[in-house]
Amino acid sequence: MVSSAGTIKPPPILIVGGGLSGLWLAINLIERGEYVVLFDAPKPNAASRIGAGVINPITGKRAAKTWEVDTFLQYLIQRFESPYLNSLKYLLQPLQLYRPFKTAFEANEWAGKSADPNFAPFVHYQFGTKGVPELIDPFGGINIQGYRLQVNSFIEKVIPILSQTGRFQFLNKPLLKSQLFLDSGEFELDGKRESYRFVVNCTGTDILQDSDWPAKCVVPLKGQLGFCTFEPPTNVDFGLSRAVFVLNEGSCFLIGSTYELDFEDESVTDVSTQQLQDKAQELLAIRNIHWLNQQAGLRPTTFDRKPLIGKHFRYDNYFMLNGLGTKGVLIAPLTANILADNMLKNIPIPKELNWNRLLDKKRASILPES
């Protein structure tokens, strides 16, 4: 490639997909002095554009600790000390969440957990109700130290920062399969064929349309959320989290999100809306929810809820960073770093993250034919 100043640049690393995984990979590579071309053709229901950016270290029906949350969260916070990202630190803020107990048994169980050092950094046991009239918490609950990233603002602001380095080109269009020549290590741009160093697929659920990767490598997980007001009005000024989260946005509340593996319609549906409403009314004594706006997106999840990263089984210069599911905000920075280490330094990818574990589970039938 030739720069605007007329100097010859080394072959770039191509990233296909400009959601959180693709952008964090670009940040990582540019910090290492690499040249990056990022192709992005975002869909309205792309997970990175829809998600609320909530990081909850205590999740699931049994209120378990999120997988490797200590490691991922520490790395995420540290990344905003980078010279490229320091000005965006304000977009990542602590978020106080409250999870009410449903039964006295659950409250007693958590009374024992409250002294566990594994939970101590994230959880404070709440003995008895908070005393908020609208809140349904007769048995108390746990106060959770979470975080929230303003995802859309992060994506919008980080692109011009990277562009100013002179080593990043953002193209608001897809890289078509007809433009990518994996055997020769070339790609077509503006009618010209040029060499690339590596190419990384970060397309989320769109990877299912790429015949070069396993046909069932990710599973679309639909999530619907929406902004609303309550009747009667509530004064809950902290976040709630149990099955759904309820966040006070000032003039309204945000409720999310559904977790739908079996769905026929990718868009907002009445069934999903009712699910959100039912779960919110298990947390708050409200008669009616007035929806102001709703959205639905597709998250790329996996059979074991862990990301898929690594090199293609046939092409040494083709990689994937995908399957981040509902934890993309939390795990994208570190998984991007692990992939960059593998591409540039040949450092092995941990087995639990490497996409080829699909084959270890005797899923060889999902590979495309040669």
N, C-alpha and C positions, 0 to 999 in steps of 0.2 A: 504494500500500500504506500501511496505517496501523500505526505501531509500537505496542508495548505502552504507551508513554507518551502515546499519542493524537496524536502528531505525524505529519504526512503525509510519507512518504518518496517520493523520485523513483522512477520505474519501474526495477525491478531488471534486471540481466543474468541470464538463465537459463543454467545449465550442466546439461547432461544427461549424467550419467556421473561417478562419483566416484572413478575410479582416479587414477593419478598425473597424467595430463594435465589432467583436470578440476580436481583440487586445486591444482596449480601455477597454473592459470589463475585460480582463485578467489583465491589468495594475491596474485597480481599485481594483480588488479582492486581488491581491498580496500585494498591499499597505495596505490592511486591515488584512494581515496575513493569507489569505486563500491559500490553495493548488489548483493548476489549471492544468488540462490536456487539451490541445488544439489540436483538430484534424483538419487538413487542407489538402484538396486535390484541390488546386486552378485550375480553368479552365482558358484557355487563354483569354476568354472574361469576366472574373470576373470584376465587376465594379471597385473594389479597385486597380486592376492592370492596368486598362486602363485610369482611370481618370487623368486629368491634375492637380488636387489639388487646383483649383482656388476657392477662397471664394469671392463672389461678393455680397455686401450688398444691391445693387440696381438692381433688376431683373424684367423680364417680359416685355410684350409689353407696359405697362403703366408706366414702371420704378418705380415700387412700392418698398417699403422697404422690404427686406427679413424677413420672419416671425421670430420674437423674436431674431433678429440678435444681438442686444446689449447683451442679456443674454448669448447666445451661444458663441459668439466671446470672451467675457470677460473670460468665463470659459475655453475655449480652450487655450487662451494665458497664463492664470494662471497655467494650467496643466503642462506646460513646465518648471515651477519652481520646480517641483517634483524632489527629488534626483535621481530618476530613469531616468528622461527625460531631466534634465538640460543640459546634454552634447549634446542633439539633438535639442536645441533651434534654431540653425542656419538653420534647415530644414524648419522652418516656418518664412517666410519673408513678409514684406509689399509689396504690388503690386499696382502700380498706373495704373488705367484704365481710359479710356476716352470714353464717349458715345456721339456721335454726334447727334444733333437734326436733324430730317428729315424735319421739317416745321417751319415756323416762329411762327405759333400758339403754337407749342410745346415749342419753346424757350421762348415765353412770359409766358406760363404756369409755366415753371420752374423758371423764374425770381421771381415769387411770392413765390414759394416753397423754394427758396434759403435761406430765413430768418427763415424757420421753424426749431426750435430746435431739432425736431426728425430726421431731415436729416443732420443737421450741422456737426456731428462728421464724416460723411462719404462722403459728397458731397460739392464740390466747383463749383459754377456756372461760366461757361466760356462764356463771352460776346464776340461774334464774333469769326471768324475762328482762329485756331491756326497758320495758315500761313505755314503749311507743304504742299508742292506741291502735293504729292501723296494722301493726306487725303481729303476725301469728307465731308466737314463740313461747308457749306456756312452760316449756322445759328448759329454756335458755338456749345456748348455741355456742358456736366457736367464732371468734374474730380472726379473720385470715388476712395476712399481709400479702397482698398481690401487687401487680403492676399493670399499667395500661400504656400501650404505644398508640399514638394517633397515626394509624397506618397510612391513610390517604395523604396526609400532610408529609409524612416521612418520604413516601414514594415521590411526591411532587417536588420536594425540596432537594432530595439527594441527587437527582438526575443532573441539574445544572451544576452542582458542586463537582460531580465526577467529570462533567464535560469540560470544566475549566482546567483540568489537569493536562489536557492535550493528548491523553491516552485512552479516551473513551468516546465512542460514537454511538448515539442512541438513534435507532431507526424505528419509527412508529408504523411498522408493517411486519408481516410474517416473513420468515425464511421458508420458502416453499421447498418441498422435496425435490422438485425439478431444478432448484438452484444449488443444491448441495451434492457434491460429488465425493462420497466417502472414500472410494478406492484411490483417488488421486490426491485427496487432501485439498480440494479447491471448492470455492463457492462463487456464485455469480452475483454481482452487484452492479447495478446500473449498466447492464449489458456486457460487463467485463468479468472474465474469470480470474480470480485471485486466490492465492494460497492462504490457508489458515493453519494455526498450530494445533488447536483442539476445538471441538464443538461440544457444548453441553446442553442437554435437553432439560429445561426447567419449566415445561409447559403445563404442569398440573394434570388435570384430567384429559387434556388434549393429547397427551402422550398415547392414549388409547387409539388414536387415529394414525399413529406412526408404526408402520408394519415392521420397522427394524427392531422394535422392542417387544418384549413378551405381551401377548394379547390381553392378559389379565393382571398386569403388574400392579395397577392401582385400582381402587374401588371408589367410585363417586359417592360422596356422603353429602347429602343435601342439608343445608342449614338455612333457616328462615329467621329473620329478626325484624323488629320494627320500632318506630318511635310513636309514642302515645301519650295521652293524658288519662288520669284516673277520676272516677266519680264514686264516692266523694274525693276531693283533692287530698293528697297525703303530704306529710312533712318529713318523710324518711330521707335523710341527707347522706346516707351511707349506702354502699352497694350490697345487694343481696345475691346469694348464690346457693341454689339447691335445685337441680334438674335444669333450671334456666338461671340466668343472671338478670337482675333488675338494677339499672343504673340511673341515678338522678342526673339529668343533663341540663338542669336549670329550669328551662321553660317546659320541659317534658321529661319523659322517662324512656329509656331504651330497654327493650326486653329481647333476649335471645338466649340460646338459639336452639332450634330443633336439631335432631340427629337422625336423619332419615336415610336408611340404606335401601329400602324398598319404596320407590316413588315412580310415578308415571309422568308427572309434570315437574319440570325444572323450575318453574316460575312460582310466584306467590300463590298459595292455594288456601281455600277456606278451612280445609282440614288442618293444615299447619298453623294457621292463625288460631284455631280453636285450641290446639295443643299449647301454644304459648299462653293463651288466656287462662286455661285451666291451671297450668303450673304457676303462673303469677298469682292466681287467687288462692293457691295453697300457701303463699307467703304473706299476702296482704289481704285484709278484709275490705275489698273493694267490690262495688256492685257492677260497675261497667268500665270497660276499657274503650276509649275512643282513639282509633288508629289514625295517625297523621301521615305515616309513610311506612311501607314495608318493602323488604328486599329478600331475595333468595339467592344463594350461591352454592357452588359445588366444591367441596374440599377433596383433594386426592388422598385417600387413606389407604392402608394396607392391611393384610390379613393379621398381622401381629401388632399393628398400631405403631410401627417404627419406620423411620424414613428409608428410602432406597437411594443409595449413592454408589457410584463406581463406574468402571470401564465396561464398554460393550464387549460381548463375548466374541465378536468377529472383527471389530475395528478398534485398533489401538488408540485412535485419536477421537473416539466418540464416547461421551460420558453422559450420565444422568444424575440429576439432583432433584428428587421428587418424593411424593408420598408423605409430605410433612403433616398432612391431616389437620386436626384441630389445634395442634401445638406449633404451627408455623412461626408465629411471632416469637416464641421462646427458643425454638431449636434451629431456626434457619442460620443465624450467624456462625455457630460452632460447626454445624454440618458443612457449611460452605468452606470453612477453614480446613476441615478434614479432607474434603474433596480436593481443594487446591494443593494441599500437601501431597496427596496421592498423584495428582497430575504432574506437578512440577518437581517433586522430590522422590517420587515412587515410594512414599511411606504407606505401608499397608493400611487399608480401611478396616476398622473393627468388624468382626464377623456379623455382629448384630445389626450393623448399619449397611453392610454391603448388599447390593441388590441381588447378587447371585445366591443368597440364602434361599431365594425362591426355589432354586434347583435342589438345594439340600432337603427341602420338604417334599421331594419327589413330585415337583411340579414341572418336570421337563416337557410335558405335553403343551405347556403354554408358550414354548419358544416358537418363533416363526420358522418356517421351513427355509433351508439354505437355498 
